[in-house]
Structure formats: structure tokens, C-alpha cells
Amino acid sequence: MLWLALMCAGAHAWAGQVAGTVMQLSGPLMAKKADGKVKILAIKSEVEQGDTLQTEKETYALIKLIDNSEITLKPNTSFVIEQFSYVAEQPDGDHAIFSLLKGGLRSVTGLLGKRNKERFEMKTPAATIGIRGTTFVATYVPASAPAPASSVPTVPLPGGGTRAPGLYVQVLDGLIHVTNPGGTQNFAAGQFGFTPSFKQPPVILPANPGIPFTPPPAFSASPLSSTGAASGKPAAVDCVVR
């Protein structure tokens, strides 16, 4: 019983560790906490390990993590900070595991990803993204209804209109690798990629598949100095929804 109590206490402490700060926001942003509570976040609100962040239909949100990496969430996105641990003097403790459940984001590598690239994982329902010192955009389009694998296109339809369900990636700088049970594909700067499901390998697309990522102009420049969110504890501004 004592062992179980210690394990539960340790898991709770892990889930509550601060991972970063909301630095830019264009609409409502909610965080579902590990204990089930929901908070409405504002600029300077802290985000923690175990949080599921959810943006509304007009919301872009820029999250600055404690290693100076950045995650910019698109509207209608659900994103989980499964694990994030960074201490400048303790590289062996680095962990960065995220899950993109739906929607999209832009990820800019920080200090953790530069010194321990293999400790970074961006999970999605179709594949897992790893980095090699990178800025990339990822969008996951869920299927509106279950469909047999044979009916799912291996590449998205060209032009506008409804996108085929699956994971889309765009590399702006550096290199990423996208992996699922179907295979692994590397993508370099300027390349686009797609995979419809966990069962089909990622492929390089010949052109931009037309997945928009247009945050407000203020999101283009980081509002922090080089010391970033780790330089001090900002005043959290949020509301708890019970």
C-alpha cells in the first residue's frame, strides 16, 4: 500500500511540472489537466506536463517551452504534453514527448532538441515525428467516418477542396523523420509529406498539399529574450472550469 501511494504521488508530481508558458494568443485556449479539471488560459499562463491543450476555431496559440523551443497551435487543435523535462545541467534527464490528436502546429526546436534529438517525439494517430534540429509544420486531418484501408488514397487530391484524412508535414528548416509500422521516410527543408494511416508508409509529396498555416503577424517573432521562459516564473493568468 505504501509503495502504491508513493507511485501515485510520484506520477502526480511528474504530471504537474511546468513545461512552458503561453506567450501569444488570438482566441480561447483551454487546458485539460491530468486531474480532469479544465482551465481557460491567457497570455503568461503556464502549461504543465499532462496538459491537453485545445484551441477554438479562430485561435492560434504560441507556447514557449522551458528550453526555448516553440509550439504554435493552429485553430481546432488538440495537443497533449505527455512529457517535457529539461534542466540545463542535466542532459540525461531530457524528455520531450507530445501528441497531436487533431489539428495542426508549427514546432521550432529548442535546446533539448539540439543536444538530445533522439529524446523528442511528436506522436500523431498516423505516425510519429522525430527531429534533426528542425522547424516543421504538422497537420492531422481526422477521417469523418471509418473507411476501409483500400479506399484511403495514398496521396492527397491536388488543388483545393476537402483534404484526404491523414498526417501532413512540411519542413521549413533542418530534417525530420516520420515513422509508423508501414515504414520510415526522411523529409528535408522545403519538402512536404503525407501518410493516411498507421498502416501506410509516409511519402514525399511533389507540391504543397494546400494545408494552411497563417498565424497573426505577431506570432512570427518571439516575444522573449534569449533567456526565455526559464529566466523566471511568469504570473499565471487563468480560470478553472469545474
N, C-alpha and C positions, 0 to 999 in steps of 0.2 A: 504493500500500500504506500509506503514511504517512497519507494522507487517510482511508482506511478505518479505520485504527487510532484516529485522533482522533475519528471519528464514533462508533465503538463505545464509546470511553472516555466521550464526552460523554453518550451515551444511558444508560450505566450510572450515571453521576453523577446524571443527572436522575431516574432511577428510584429512587435511594436517598435522596432528600431527605426529611427528616422533614415529615410533613403534620399530625400531631396526636398525641394521647395517649388511651389508654383510661382513662376516669375512673370508670365504673360497669360492673359485670359480674355477671350472675346465673348463669353457667354457662360451659362451654367455648367459647372463641373461638380460631380459627386464622387465621393469615395466610400465604397462599402468596406467596412473594417473587418478584420478577421473574426471579431466577436459578433458580427451581424449588424452592428449599428451603421447608419448612413450619415455622412457629413456632407454638407454643401461647402465647397472650398472657395477661397478667394485668393487674390494675389498675396503672396507671403505665407499662405498656408503650407504646413509641412505634409509630406506624404511618407508613408511607412511601408516596411515590408509587410506583405499580406494584404495590402490595399488592392481593391479592384476599382480602377478609375473609369468613369463613364461620362462622356461628353454628350451634349444635346445636339440637335440638328444644325445649329448655327455656331457651335462652339469649337474654337481652336484653343489648345492649352499647351503652353511651353513649361515643361518640368526640367529644372536644373538639378541633377543628382550631385551627391556629395563629392564625386571625383571629377566634377566639372563636365561630365557628359550631359547631353541634352536629348530629351524625348519631346517631340511636338506631336500632339494628338490631333487628328482630324475630327470633324463632326461625326456624330453617331458611331463613336468608337468605344469599345470595351477592352480594357488593358489591365493586366494583373502584374504587380510587382511581387513575384514569388519569393525571390531572394535578392537582396542587394547589400553587400558588405564591403566597405573599403576603408582601410586605415593606411596612411602614407608609409608608416614604418613597418607594416606587417603584410607584405605582398602575398604570403602564403594563405592569408585569410580572405583573399579576394573571391567574391561570388557575384555574378550578375545573371539572374535567370528571370525572364519576363515571358508573359503570354499575351499575344494579340488574339483575342477571341473573335472580334469583328471590327470592321472599320479600317483605319489606316494611321500611319505615323511616319515621322522622319526621325532617324536616330543619328546623333553625332557622337562619335567615340570620344571618351574621356581618358583620364589617367589609368583607370583599371584596364580598359581595353587595349591600351598601348603597351602595358607591361605584362598582361596576362590575357592575351586574346582568346586562349582556349577556355577561359572561365566565363565567357559571355555566351548566352543562348537566348535567342528570341523564338519562342515556340509559337506556332500557329496551328489551326486544325488541318493544314495541308502539308506542312514541312517545318523544319527547324532551321533558323538562320544563324550562321556563325560569321565572325568578322575577321578582318586582317587590317585593322586600322582604317576606319571607314565612316563615310556619310552615306546613308541609304534611305530609301523610301520603301515602305511595305504597305500593301493594302490587301485585306482579305474580304472577298465578296462571298457571303454565305449563299448556299443554294436555297431558293424559295420553297422547294419541296424535294423530298428524296427522289433520286433518279438512278436508274441502273448505270453501271460504270460504262457500258458500251455506248450510252447516249451522251456522255460528257465529252465535249470537244477537247482535243489535246492542246489547241491554241485558241485564243480568244478571237471573236469575229472582228474584222477590221472596221475602222470608222467609228461613228458614234453609236448611240443606242445602248441597249442593255448589255452589260458585260457578262461573259461566261463566269460562273462561280469558280472560285479558287483563289490562290495566292499570287499576287503580282509584286514584283520587286523592280526597283530602279536604283542603280549605283551612281552616286554623284561623285564619290571620291574613294579611292582605295579598292578593296576587293571583299566580296562576301562569298560564302558557300552555302548553298541551300540543299538540305538533306532530308530524305524520307525513305521508307522501305523500298521505294521504286528506284532510287539512285541518288547521286550527288552531282551537282553542277556548280561550277565557279562562275561568278559574274564580276566583270571588271568595270571601271569607271566608264560611264556612257552606255552601258548595256542594260537591257530590260529582260525580265524573266517571268515565267509563269509555270504553275503546276495546278491542276484542277483538284487533286485529292492526294491523300497519303499513299495511294496505291500507284500513282503515275509519276514518273521522274520529272524533275524540273527541266524546262527547255529555255533556250535563248530565243527571244522574240526579235524579228527583223526591224521592228519600229516601235515607237511609243504606243502602248495599247490604249491610251486615252484616259488614264486614271488621273483625275485632277488632284493637285495638292497646292492650294493657293491660300496660305495663311495671310493675315493682315500684314502690311509692310513693317510694322513694329516688331514682328516676330523674326525678321531677318537678322537683327543684331542682338547679341546677348546683352542683357541689362546689367550683368555682373562684371566686376573686375576679375583679374586673373586668379585671385584667391577664391572666388566663387562662393558657393553656399557653405563650404566648410569653414569659412572665416569667422562665422558667428551664428548664433541661433536667432533666426528672424522671429518676429512676433506673429504667431499664428492667428489667422482670422477665419473662423469657420463656425458653422452652425451644425448641431447634432439633430438629425431627424430620427425620432423614436417611433 
